[in-house]
Amino acid sequence: MNTIILALPGAETLAETLAQQLHCPASTLELHRFPDGEGVVRLRTSVDGQRVLLVAHLDRPDDKTLPLVFAADAARELGARELGLVAPYLPYMRQDDRFRPGEAITSRTYARLLSSTVDFLVTMDPHLHRWPSLDAIYTIRTRVVAAAPAIAEWIQREVERPIIVGPDSESEQWVADVARRMGAPHVVMSKVRHGDRDVRVHLPAGADHAGRTPVLVDDIISSGHTMATAAHVLRGAGWGRPWCVGVHALLDVASVDMLHRAGIARLASCDTVPHATNAIGVAPLLAEGIRGFLAA
């Protein structure tokens, strides 16, 4: 079965890179917005009889999900034999419980929507905390690609004598993997959250940087408050100015400024979400994850 990549608006660069990695053609979609805000999608190439890979950056998902659904439906109606979604950042995974009475568990709802839209999904480091795996909520085939190899390679190249630091217990899975790949030490801080922008972070008793450069690593950097608080704690403990690395950068300009005011040495992210801090390319890792579906 031949494969063609269709880039959702904003994902054209990633789609072209993946097309080069996978040796298949890529095309773009036309998205038109009517004055009332409704949109219509048009495919610019034939998909009849082909496997279609929809490539999308799904940050700000409320604006991007309906065009994705429209494109998938149009591709099926126009003869696509199989539909896959490549979404490096998978949204709505953090709402994995009913934290207050009456709240929607949006990770489950969003999983039902995507599972009814495409046949398989490739993503990178989704925020799996209470869900043991994507299979717990997705009914389609899924493949999770880890950013750790690319992050470890970048830190090893850019930072002299690093020690990898997790700002909270949820970050431990990424921190431990990155540190193991580099043969570097790591430590995980503890966090108590009182609100989206009110967190307290503590170093474990006896933690020692041993003259190394601290590198804070987490999956998602959103408001930036956890990283900023962790940076203050590290500097107050005499660890020096930390570097900050995230898989998915969702923070705005004000949050970036706050992190720099907290005294970080550098802020870097993977290019799973287009952002000014992007420094770590992950397309080769995503392409490897996609190949498993293409061979089926």
Buried (B, 14 or more C-beta within 10 A) or exposed (E): EEBBBBBBBBBBBBBBBBBEBBEBEBBBBEBEEEEEEEEEBEBEBEBEEBBBBBBBBBBEBEEBBEBBBBBBEBBBEBEBBBBBBBBBBBBBBBBBEEEEEEEEBBBBEBBEEBBEBBBBBBBBBBBBBEBEEBEEBBEBBBBBBBBBBBBBBBBBEBBEEBBBBBBBEBBBBBBBBBBEBBEBBBBBBEBEEEEEEEBEBBBEEEBEBEEBBBBBBBBBBBBBBBBBBBBBBBBEBEBBBBBBBBBBBBBEEEBBEBBBEBBBBBBBBBBBBBBEBBBBBBBEBBBBBBBEBBEE
